[in-house]
Amino acid sequence: MSASPQFLFDFGSPNAFLSHEAIPAIEARTGVKFDYVPVLLGGIFKATNNRSPAETYAGVKNKREFHQLETERFLRRFKVKPYAWNPNFPVNTL
């Protein structure tokens, strides 16, 4: 028997929420069940001497607009219920 894939998520991550919305379809299609594992993404960034993409790419021209466009495509593809951007994002999850 193979191990179930783990879905590591941070409650403050919009990408984790969106991924969570897509997982049921993957489970239904494949018969695989994901094990949900909460993490503190801020702690992972700190431990790996890294920064969030929101910080890293903050000054990249058109990055925010492209991200929003791709998010809208994802929402349509996976039929995600109404979604609103968090006006306080990014949040410190430590």
Distance bins in CASP14 RR format, pairs under 12 A and 6 or more apart:
PFRMAT RR
TARGET T0000
AUTHOR 0000-0000-0000
RMODE 2
METHOD distances of the structure
MODEL  1
1 32 0 0 0 0 0 1 0 0 0 0 0
2 30 0 0 0 0 0 1 0 0 0 0 0
2 31 0 0 0 0 0 1 0 0 0 0 0
2 32 0 0 0 0 1 0 0 0 0 0 0
2 33 0 0 0 0 0 1 0 0 0 0 0
3 32 0 0 0 0 0 1 0 0 0 0 0
3 33 0 0 0 0 0 1 0 0 0 0 0
3 34 0 0 0 0 0 1 0 0 0 0 0
3 35 0 0 0 0 1 0 0 0 0 0 0
4 23 0 0 0 0 0 1 0 0 0 0 0
4 27 0 0 0 0 1 0 0 0 0 0 0
4 30 0 0 0 0 0 1 0 0 0 0 0
4 31 0 0 0 0 0 1 0 0 0 0 0
4 32 1 0 0 1 0 0 0 0 0 0 0
4 33 1 0 1 0 0 0 0 0 0 0 0
4 34 1 0 0 1 0 0 0 0 0 0 0
4 35 1 0 1 0 0 0 0 0 0 0 0
4 36 0 0 0 0 0 1 0 0 0 0 0
4 37 0 0 0 0 0 1 0 0 0 0 0
5 19 0 0 0 0 0 1 0 0 0 0 0
5 23 0 0 0 0 1 0 0 0 0 0 0
5 26 0 0 0 0 1 0 0 0 0 0 0
5 27 0 0 0 0 1 0 0 0 0 0 0
5 30 0 0 0 0 1 0 0 0 0 0 0
5 31 0 0 0 0 0 1 0 0 0 0 0
5 32 1 0 0 1 0 0 0 0 0 0 0
5 33 0 0 0 0 1 0 0 0 0 0 0
5 34 1 0 1 0 0 0 0 0 0 0 0
5 35 1 0 0 1 0 0 0 0 0 0 0
5 36 0 0 0 0 0 1 0 0 0 0 0
5 37 0 0 0 0 0 1 0 0 0 0 0
6 23 0 0 0 0 0 1 0 0 0 0 0
6 32 0 0 0 0 0 1 0 0 0 0 0
6 33 0 0 0 0 0 1 0 0 0 0 0
6 34 1 0 0 1 0 0 0 0 0 0 0
6 35 1 0 1 0 0 0 0 0 0 0 0
6 36 1 0 0 1 0 0 0 0 0 0 0
6 37 1 0 1 0 0 0 0 0 0 0 0
6 38 0 0 0 0 0 1 0 0 0 0 0
6 39 0 0 0 0 1 0 0 0 0 0 0
7 13 0 0 0 0 0 1 0 0 0 0 0
7 15 0 0 0 0 0 1 0 0 0 0 0
7 16 0 0 0 0 1 0 0 0 0 0 0
7 17 0 0 0 0 0 1 0 0 0 0 0
7 18 0 0 0 0 0 1 0 0 0 0 0
7 19 1 0 0 1 0 0 0 0 0 0 0
7 20 1 0 0 1 0 0 0 0 0 0 0
7 21 0 0 0 0 0 1 0 0 0 0 0
7 22 0 0 0 0 0 1 0 0 0 0 0
7 23 1 0 0 1 0 0 0 0 0 0 0
7 24 0 0 0 0 0 1 0 0 0 0 0
7 26 0 0 0 0 1 0 0 0 0 0 0
7 27 0 0 0 0 0 1 0 0 0 0 0
7 32 0 0 0 0 0 1 0 0 0 0 0
7 33 0 0 0 0 0 1 0 0 0 0 0
7 34 1 0 1 0 0 0 0 0 0 0 0
7 35 1 0 0 1 0 0 0 0 0 0 0
7 36 1 0 1 0 0 0 0 0 0 0 0
7 37 1 0 0 1 0 0 0 0 0 0 0
7 38 0 0 0 0 1 0 0 0 0 0 0
7 39 0 0 0 0 0 1 0 0 0 0 0
8 15 0 0 0 0 0 1 0 0 0 0 0
8 16 0 0 0 0 1 0 0 0 0 0 0
8 19 0 0 0 0 1 0 0 0 0 0 0
8 20 0 0 0 0 0 1 0 0 0 0 0
8 34 0 0 0 0 0 1 0 0 0 0 0
8 35 0 0 0 0 1 0 0 0 0 0 0
8 36 0 0 0 0 1 0 0 0 0 0 0
8 37 1 0 1 0 0 0 0 0 0 0 0
8 38 1 0 0 1 0 0 0 0 0 0 0
8 39 1 0 1 0 0 0 0 0 0 0 0
8 40 0 0 0 0 0 1 0 0 0 0 0
8 41 0 0 0 0 1 0 0 0 0 0 0
8 44 0 0 0 0 1 0 0 0 0 0 0
9 15 0 0 0 0 1 0 0 0 0 0 0
9 16 1 1 0 0 0 0 0 0 0 0 0
9 17 0 0 0 0 1 0 0 0 0 0 0
9 18 0 0 0 0 0 1 0 0 0 0 0
9 19 1 0 0 1 0 0 0 0 0 0 0
9 20 1 0 0 1 0 0 0 0 0 0 0
9 21 0 0 0 0 0 1 0 0 0 0 0
9 23 0 0 0 0 1 0 0 0 0 0 0
9 34 0 0 0 0 1 0 0 0 0 0 0
9 35 0 0 0 0 0 1 0 0 0 0 0
9 36 1 0 0 1 0 0 0 0 0 0 0
9 37 1 0 0 1 0 0 0 0 0 0 0
9 38 1 0 0 1 0 0 0 0 0 0 0
9 39 1 0 0 1 0 0 0 0 0 0 0
9 40 0 0 0 0 0 1 0 0 0 0 0
9 41 0 0 0 0 1 0 0 0 0 0 0
9 44 0 0 0 0 0 1 0 0 0 0 0
9 93 0 0 0 0 0 1 0 0 0 0 0
10 16 1 0 1 0 0 0 0 0 0 0 0
10 17 0 0 0 0 1 0 0 0 0 0 0
10 19 0 0 0 0 0 1 0 0 0 0 0
10 20 0 0 0 0 0 1 0 0 0 0 0
10 36 0 0 0 0 0 1 0 0 0 0 0
10 37 0 0 0 0 0 1 0 0 0 0 0
10 38 1 0 0 1 0 0 0 0 0 0 0
10 39 1 0 1 0 0 0 0 0 0 0 0
10 40 1 0 0 1 0 0 0 0 0 0 0
10 41 1 1 0 0 0 0 0 0 0 0 0
10 42 1 0 0 1 0 0 0 0 0 0 0
10 43 0 0 0 0 1 0 0 0 0 0 0
10 44 0 0 0 0 1 0 0 0 0 0 0
10 45 0 0 0 0 0 1 0 0 0 0 0
10 52 0 0 0 0 0 1 0 0 0 0 0
10 89 0 0 0 0 0 1 0 0 0 0 0
10 90 0 0 0 0 0 1 0 0 0 0 0
10 91 0 0 0 0 1 0 0 0 0 0 0
10 92 0 0 0 0 0 1 0 0 0 0 0
10 93 1 0 1 0 0 0 0 0 0 0 0
10 94 0 0 0 0 0 1 0 0 0 0 0
11 17 0 0 0 0 1 0 0 0 0 0 0
11 20 0 0 0 0 0 1 0 0 0 0 0
11 36 0 0 0 0 0 1 0 0 0 0 0
11 38 1 0 0 1 0 0 0 0 0 0 0
11 39 0 0 0 0 1 0 0 0 0 0 0
11 40 0 0 0 0 1 0 0 0 0 0 0
11 41 0 0 0 0 1 0 0 0 0 0 0
11 42 0 0 0 0 0 1 0 0 0 0 0
11 86 0 0 0 0 0 1 0 0 0 0 0
11 91 0 0 0 0 1 0 0 0 0 0 0
11 93 1 0 0 1 0 0 0 0 0 0 0
12 18 0 0 0 0 0 1 0 0 0 0 0
12 20 0 0 0 0 0 1 0 0 0 0 0
12 38 0 0 0 0 0 1 0 0 0 0 0
12 39 0 0 0 0 0 1 0 0 0 0 0
12 40 0 0 0 0 1 0 0 0 0 0 0
12 41 1 0 0 1 0 0 0 0 0 0 0
12 42 0 0 0 0 1 0 0 0 0 0 0
12 52 0 0 0 0 0 1 0 0 0 0 0
12 54 0 0 0 0 0 1 0 0 0 0 0
12 86 1 0 0 1 0 0 0 0 0 0 0
12 88 0 0 0 0 1 0 0 0 0 0 0
12 89 0 0 0 0 1 0 0 0 0 0 0
12 90 0 0 0 0 1 0 0 0 0 0 0
12 91 1 0 1 0 0 0 0 0 0 0 0
12 92 0 0 0 0 1 0 0 0 0 0 0
12 93 1 0 1 0 0 0 0 0 0 0 0
12 94 0 0 0 0 0 1 0 0 0 0 0
13 19 0 0 0 0 1 0 0 0 0 0 0
13 20 0 0 0 0 1 0 0 0 0 0 0
13 38 0 0 0 0 0 1 0 0 0 0 0
13 39 0 0 0 0 1 0 0 0 0 0 0
13 40 0 0 0 0 0 1 0 0 0 0 0
13 41 1 0 1 0 0 0 0 0 0 0 0
13 42 0 0 0 0 1 0 0 0 0 0 0
13 44 0 0 0 0 0 1 0 0 0 0 0
13 45 0 0 0 0 0 1 0 0 0 0 0
13 52 0 0 0 0 1 0 0 0 0 0 0
13 53 0 0 0 0 0 1 0 0 0 0 0
13 54 0 0 0 0 0 1 0 0 0 0 0
13 86 0 0 0 0 0 1 0 0 0 0 0
13 89 0 0 0 0 1 0 0 0 0 0 0
13 90 0 0 0 0 1 0 0 0 0 0 0
13 91 0 0 0 0 1 0 0 0 0 0 0
13 93 1 0 0 1 0 0 0 0 0 0 0
14 20 0 0 0 0 0 1 0 0 0 0 0
14 21 0 0 0 0 0 1 0 0 0 0 0
14 41 0 0 0 0 0 1 0 0 0 0 0
14 52 0 0 0 0 0 1 0 0 0 0 0
14 53 0 0 0 0 0 1 0 0 0 0 0
14 54 0 0 0 0 1 0 0 0 0 0 0
14 67 0 0 0 0 1 0 0 0 0 0 0
14 68 0 0 0 0 0 1 0 0 0 0 0
14 71 1 0 0 1 0 0 0 0 0 0 0
14 74 0 0 0 0 0 1 0 0 0 0 0
14 75 0 0 0 0 0 1 0 0 0 0 0
14 80 0 0 0 0 0 1 0 0 0 0 0
14 83 0 0 0 0 1 0 0 0 0 0 0
14 84 0 0 0 0 0 1 0 0 0 0 0
14 85 1 0 0 1 0 0 0 0 0 0 0
14 86 1 0 0 1 0 0 0 0 0 0 0
14 87 0 0 0 0 0 1 0 0 0 0 0
14 88 0 0 0 0 0 1 0 0 0 0 0
14 89 1 0 0 1 0 0 0 0 0 0 0
14 90 0 0 0 0 1 0 0 0 0 0 0
14 91 0 0 0 0 0 1 0 0 0 0 0
15 21 0 0 0 0 0 1 0 0 0 0 0
15 22 0 0 0 0 0 1 0 0 0 0 0
15 41 0 0 0 0 1 0 0 0 0 0 0
15 52 0 0 0 0 0 1 0 0 0 0 0
15 53 0 0 0 0 1 0 0 0 0 0 0
15 54 0 0 0 0 0 1 0 0 0 0 0
15 67 0 0 0 0 1 0 0 0 0 0 0
15 70 0 0 0 0 0 1 0 0 0 0 0
15 71 0 0 0 0 1 0 0 0 0 0 0
15 74 0 0 0 0 1 0 0 0 0 0 0
15 83 0 0 0 0 0 1 0 0 0 0 0
15 86 0 0 0 0 0 1 0 0 0 0 0
15 89 0 0 0 0 0 1 0 0 0 0 0
15 90 0 0 0 0 0 1 0 0 0 0 0
16 22 0 0 0 0 0 1 0 0 0 0 0
16 23 0 0 0 0 0 1 0 0 0 0 0
16 36 0 0 0 0 1 0 0 0 0 0 0
16 37 0 0 0 0 0 1 0 0 0 0 0
16 38 0 0 0 0 1 0 0 0 0 0 0
16 39 0 0 0 0 1 0 0 0 0 0 0
16 40 0 0 0 0 0 1 0 0 0 0 0
16 41 0 0 0 0 1 0 0 0 0 0 0
16 93 0 0 0 0 0 1 0 0 0 0 0
17 23 0 0 0 0 0 1 0 0 0 0 0
17 71 0 0 0 0 0 1 0 0 0 0 0
17 74 0 0 0 0 0 1 0 0 0 0 0
17 75 0 0 0 0 0 1 0 0 0 0 0
17 78 0 0 0 0 0 1 0 0 0 0 0
17 80 0 0 0 0 1 0 0 0 0 0 0
17 81 0 0 0 0 0 1 0 0 0 0 0
17 83 0 0 0 0 1 0 0 0 0 0 0
17 84 0 0 0 0 0 1 0 0 0 0 0
17 85 0 0 0 0 0 1 0 0 0 0 0
17 86 0 0 0 0 1 0 0 0 0 0 0
17 89 0 0 0 0 0 1 0 0 0 0 0
18 67 0 0 0 0 0 1 0 0 0 0 0
18 70 0 0 0 0 0 1 0 0 0 0 0
18 71 1 0 0 1 0 0 0 0 0 0 0
18 72 0 0 0 0 0 1 0 0 0 0 0
18 73 0 0 0 0 0 1 0 0 0 0 0
18 74 1 0 1 0 0 0 0 0 0 0 0
18 75 1 0 0 1 0 0 0 0 0 0 0
18 76 0 0 0 0 0 1 0 0 0 0 0
18 77 0 0 0 0 0 1 0 0 0 0 0
18 78 1 0 0 1 0 0 0 0 0 0 0
18 79 0 0 0 0 0 1 0 0 0 0 0
18 80 1 0 0 1 0 0 0 0 0 0 0
18 81 0 0 0 0 0 1 0 0 0 0 0
18 83 1 0 0 1 0 0 0 0 0 0 0
18 85 0 0 0 0 0 1 0 0 0 0 0
19 25 0 0 0 0 0 1 0 0 0 0 0
19 26 0 0 0 0 1 0 0 0 0 0 0
19 34 0 0 0 0 1 0 0 0 0 0 0
19 36 0 0 0 0 0 1 0 0 0 0 0
19 71 0 0 0 0 0 1 0 0 0 0 0
19 74 0 0 0 0 1 0 0 0 0 0 0
19 78 0 0 0 0 1 0 0 0 0 0 0
19 80 0 0 0 0 0 1 0 0 0 0 0
20 26 0 0 0 0 0 1 0 0 0 0 0
20 27 0 0 0 0 0 1 0 0 0 0 0
20 34 0 0 0 0 1 0 0 0 0 0 0
20 36 0 0 0 0 1 0 0 0 0 0 0
20 38 0 0 0 0 0 1 0 0 0 0 0
20 78 0 0 0 0 0 1 0 0 0 0 0
20 80 0 0 0 0 1 0 0 0 0 0 0
20 81 0 0 0 0 0 1 0 0 0 0 0
21 71 0 0 0 0 0 1 0 0 0 0 0
21 74 0 0 0 0 1 0 0 0 0 0 0
21 75 0 0 0 0 1 0 0 0 0 0 0
21 77 0 0 0 0 0 1 0 0 0 0 0
21 78 1 0 1 0 0 0 0 0 0 0 0
21 79 0 0 0 0 1 0 0 0 0 0 0
21 80 1 0 1 0 0 0 0 0 0 0 0
21 81 1 0 0 1 0 0 0 0 0 0 0
21 82 0 0 0 0 0 1 0 0 0 0 0
21 83 0 0 0 0 1 0 0 0 0 0 0
22 28 0 0 0 0 0 1 0 0 0 0 0
22 29 0 0 0 0 0 1 0 0 0 0 0
22 34 0 0 0 0 0 1 0 0 0 0 0
22 74 1 0 0 1 0 0 0 0 0 0 0
22 75 0 0 0 0 0 1 0 0 0 0 0
22 77 0 0 0 0 1 0 0 0 0 0 0
22 78 1 0 1 0 0 0 0 0 0 0 0
22 79 0 0 0 0 1 0 0 0 0 0 0
22 80 0 0 0 0 1 0 0 0 0 0 0
23 29 0 0 0 0 0 1 0 0 0 0 0
23 30 0 0 0 0 0 1 0 0 0 0 0
23 31 0 0 0 0 0 1 0 0 0 0 0
23 32 0 0 0 0 1 0 0 0 0 0 0
23 33 0 0 0 0 1 0 0 0 0 0 0
23 34 1 0 1 0 0 0 0 0 0 0 0
23 35 0 0 0 0 0 1 0 0 0 0 0
23 36 0 0 0 0 1 0 0 0 0 0 0
23 78 0 0 0 0 1 0 0 0 0 0 0
23 80 0 0 0 0 0 1 0 0 0 0 0
24 30 0 0 0 0 0 1 0 0 0 0 0
24 31 0 0 0 0 0 1 0 0 0 0 0
24 32 0 0 0 0 0 1 0 0 0 0 0
24 33 0 0 0 0 0 1 0 0 0 0 0
24 34 0 0 0 0 1 0 0 0 0 0 0
24 78 0 0 0 0 1 0 0 0 0 0 0
24 79 0 0 0 0 0 1 0 0 0 0 0
24 80 0 0 0 0 0 1 0 0 0 0 0
25 31 0 0 0 0 0 1 0 0 0 0 0
25 32 0 0 0 0 0 1 0 0 0 0 0
25 34 0 0 0 0 0 1 0 0 0 0 0
25 77 0 0 0 0 1 0 0 0 0 0 0
25 78 1 0 0 1 0 0 0 0 0 0 0
25 79 0 0 0 0 1 0 0 0 0 0 0
25 80 0 0 0 0 0 1 0 0 0 0 0
26 32 1 0 0 1 0 0 0 0 0 0 0
26 33 0 0 0 0 1 0 0 0 0 0 0
26 34 1 0 0 1 0 0 0 0 0 0 0
26 78 0 0 0 0 1 0 0 0 0 0 0
27 33 1 0 1 0 0 0 0 0 0 0 0
27 34 1 0 0 1 0 0 0 0 0 0 0
27 35 0 0 0 0 0 1 0 0 0 0 0
27 36 0 0 0 0 0 1 0 0 0 0 0
28 34 0 0 0 0 0 1 0 0 0 0 0
37 44 0 0 0 0 0 1 0 0 0 0 0
38 44 0 0 0 0 0 1 0 0 0 0 0
38 93 0 0 0 0 0 1 0 0 0 0 0
39 45 0 0 0 0 0 1 0 0 0 0 0
39 47 0 0 0 0 0 1 0 0 0 0 0
39 93 0 0 0 0 1 0 0 0 0 0 0
39 94 0 0 0 0 0 1 0 0 0 0 0
40 46 0 0 0 0 1 0 0 0 0 0 0
40 47 0 0 0 0 1 0 0 0 0 0 0
40 91 0 0 0 0 0 1 0 0 0 0 0
40 92 0 0 0 0 1 0 0 0 0 0 0
40 93 1 0 1 0 0 0 0 0 0 0 0
40 94 1 0 0 1 0 0 0 0 0 0 0
41 47 0 0 0 0 0 1 0 0 0 0 0
41 48 0 0 0 0 0 1 0 0 0 0 0
41 50 0 0 0 0 1 0 0 0 0 0 0
41 51 0 0 0 0 0 1 0 0 0 0 0
41 52 1 0 0 1 0 0 0 0 0 0 0
41 53 0 0 0 0 0 1 0 0 0 0 0
41 54 0 0 0 0 0 1 0 0 0 0 0
41 90 0 0 0 0 1 0 0 0 0 0 0
41 91 0 0 0 0 1 0 0 0 0 0 0
41 92 0 0 0 0 0 1 0 0 0 0 0
41 93 1 0 1 0 0 0 0 0 0 0 0
41 94 0 0 0 0 1 0 0 0 0 0 0
42 48 0 0 0 0 1 0 0 0 0 0 0
42 49 0 0 0 0 0 1 0 0 0 0 0
42 50 0 0 0 0 1 0 0 0 0 0 0
42 51 0 0 0 0 1 0 0 0 0 0 0
42 52 1 0 0 1 0 0 0 0 0 0 0
42 54 0 0 0 0 0 1 0 0 0 0 0
42 55 0 0 0 0 0 1 0 0 0 0 0
42 90 0 0 0 0 1 0 0 0 0 0 0
42 91 0 0 0 0 1 0 0 0 0 0 0
42 92 1 0 0 1 0 0 0 0 0 0 0
42 93 1 0 1 0 0 0 0 0 0 0 0
42 94 1 0 1 0 0 0 0 0 0 0 0
43 49 0 0 0 0 0 1 0 0 0 0 0
43 50 0 0 0 0 1 0 0 0 0 0 0
43 51 0 0 0 0 0 1 0 0 0 0 0
43 52 0 0 0 0 0 1 0 0 0 0 0
43 92 0 0 0 0 1 0 0 0 0 0 0
43 93 1 0 0 1 0 0 0 0 0 0 0
43 94 1 0 1 0 0 0 0 0 0 0 0
44 50 1 0 0 1 0 0 0 0 0 0 0
44 51 0 0 0 0 0 1 0 0 0 0 0
44 52 0 0 0 0 1 0 0 0 0 0 0
44 93 0 0 0 0 1 0 0 0 0 0 0
44 94 0 0 0 0 0 1 0 0 0 0 0
45 51 1 0 1 0 0 0 0 0 0 0 0
45 52 1 0 0 1 0 0 0 0 0 0 0
45 53 0 0 0 0 0 1 0 0 0 0 0
45 54 0 0 0 0 0 1 0 0 0 0 0
45 55 0 0 0 0 1 0 0 0 0 0 0
45 56 0 0 0 0 1 0 0 0 0 0 0
45 90 0 0 0 0 0 1 0 0 0 0 0
45 92 0 0 0 0 0 1 0 0 0 0 0
45 93 0 0 0 0 1 0 0 0 0 0 0
45 94 0 0 0 0 1 0 0 0 0 0 0
46 52 0 0 0 0 0 1 0 0 0 0 0
46 92 0 0 0 0 0 1 0 0 0 0 0
46 93 0 0 0 0 0 1 0 0 0 0 0
46 94 1 0 0 1 0 0 0 0 0 0 0
47 94 0 0 0 0 0 1 0 0 0 0 0
50 56 0 0 0 0 1 0 0 0 0 0 0
51 57 0 0 0 0 1 0 0 0 0 0 0
51 58 0 0 0 0 1 0 0 0 0 0 0
51 90 0 0 0 0 1 0 0 0 0 0 0
52 58 0 0 0 0 1 0 0 0 0 0 0
52 89 0 0 0 0 1 0 0 0 0 0 0
52 90 1 0 1 0 0 0 0 0 0 0 0
52 91 0 0 0 0 1 0 0 0 0 0 0
52 92 0 0 0 0 1 0 0 0 0 0 0
52 93 0 0 0 0 1 0 0 0 0 0 0
52 94 0 0 0 0 0 1 0 0 0 0 0
53 59 0 0 0 0 0 1 0 0 0 0 0
53 60 0 0 0 0 1 0 0 0 0 0 0
53 63 0 0 0 0 1 0 0 0 0 0 0
53 64 0 0 0 0 0 1 0 0 0 0 0
53 67 0 0 0 0 1 0 0 0 0 0 0
53 89 0 0 0 0 0 1 0 0 0 0 0
53 90 0 0 0 0 1 0 0 0 0 0 0
54 60 0 0 0 0 0 1 0 0 0 0 0
54 63 0 0 0 0 1 0 0 0 0 0 0
54 64 0 0 0 0 1 0 0 0 0 0 0
54 67 0 0 0 0 1 0 0 0 0 0 0
54 85 0 0 0 0 0 1 0 0 0 0 0
54 86 0 0 0 0 0 1 0 0 0 0 0
54 88 0 0 0 0 0 1 0 0 0 0 0
54 89 1 0 0 1 0 0 0 0 0 0 0
54 90 1 0 1 0 0 0 0 0 0 0 0
54 91 0 0 0 0 1 0 0 0 0 0 0
54 92 0 0 0 0 0 1 0 0 0 0 0
55 63 0 0 0 0 0 1 0 0 0 0 0
55 89 0 0 0 0 0 1 0 0 0 0 0
55 90 1 0 0 1 0 0 0 0 0 0 0
55 92 0 0 0 0 0 1 0 0 0 0 0
56 63 0 0 0 0 1 0 0 0 0 0 0
56 90 0 0 0 0 0 1 0 0 0 0 0
57 63 1 0 1 0 0 0 0 0 0 0 0
57 64 0 0 0 0 1 0 0 0 0 0 0
57 65 0 0 0 0 0 1 0 0 0 0 0
57 66 0 0 0 0 1 0 0 0 0 0 0
57 67 0 0 0 0 1 0 0 0 0 0 0
57 90 0 0 0 0 0 1 0 0 0 0 0
58 64 0 0 0 0 1 0 0 0 0 0 0
58 67 0 0 0 0 0 1 0 0 0 0 0
58 90 0 0 0 0 1 0 0 0 0 0 0
60 66 0 0 0 0 1 0 0 0 0 0 0
60 67 0 0 0 0 1 0 0 0 0 0 0
62 68 0 0 0 0 0 1 0 0 0 0 0
62 69 0 0 0 0 1 0 0 0 0 0 0
62 70 0 0 0 0 0 1 0 0 0 0 0
63 69 0 0 0 0 0 1 0 0 0 0 0
63 70 0 0 0 0 0 1 0 0 0 0 0
64 70 0 0 0 0 0 1 0 0 0 0 0
64 71 0 0 0 0 0 1 0 0 0 0 0
64 85 0 0 0 0 0 1 0 0 0 0 0
64 89 0 0 0 0 0 1 0 0 0 0 0
65 71 0 0 0 0 0 1 0 0 0 0 0
65 72 0 0 0 0 0 1 0 0 0 0 0
66 72 0 0 0 0 0 1 0 0 0 0 0
66 73 0 0 0 0 0 1 0 0 0 0 0
67 73 0 0 0 0 0 1 0 0 0 0 0
67 74 0 0 0 0 0 1 0 0 0 0 0
67 85 0 0 0 0 0 1 0 0 0 0 0
67 89 0 0 0 0 0 1 0 0 0 0 0
68 74 0 0 0 0 0 1 0 0 0 0 0
68 75 0 0 0 0 0 1 0 0 0 0 0
68 83 0 0 0 0 0 1 0 0 0 0 0
68 85 1 0 0 1 0 0 0 0 0 0 0
69 75 0 0 0 0 0 1 0 0 0 0 0
69 76 0 0 0 0 0 1 0 0 0 0 0
70 76 0 0 0 0 0 1 0 0 0 0 0
70 77 0 0 0 0 0 1 0 0 0 0 0
71 77 0 0 0 0 0 1 0 0 0 0 0
71 78 0 0 0 0 0 1 0 0 0 0 0
71 80 0 0 0 0 1 0 0 0 0 0 0
71 83 1 0 0 1 0 0 0 0 0 0 0
71 84 0 0 0 0 0 1 0 0 0 0 0
71 85 0 0 0 0 1 0 0 0 0 0 0
71 89 0 0 0 0 0 1 0 0 0 0 0
72 78 0 0 0 0 0 1 0 0 0 0 0
72 80 0 0 0 0 0 1 0 0 0 0 0
72 83 0 0 0 0 1 0 0 0 0 0 0
72 85 0 0 0 0 0 1 0 0 0 0 0
73 80 0 0 0 0 0 1 0 0 0 0 0
74 80 1 0 0 1 0 0 0 0 0 0 0
74 83 0 0 0 0 1 0 0 0 0 0 0
75 81 0 0 0 0 1 0 0 0 0 0 0
75 82 0 0 0 0 1 0 0 0 0 0 0
75 83 1 0 1 0 0 0 0 0 0 0 0
75 84 0 0 0 0 0 1 0 0 0 0 0
75 85 0 0 0 0 0 1 0 0 0 0 0
76 83 0 0 0 0 0 1 0 0 0 0 0
END
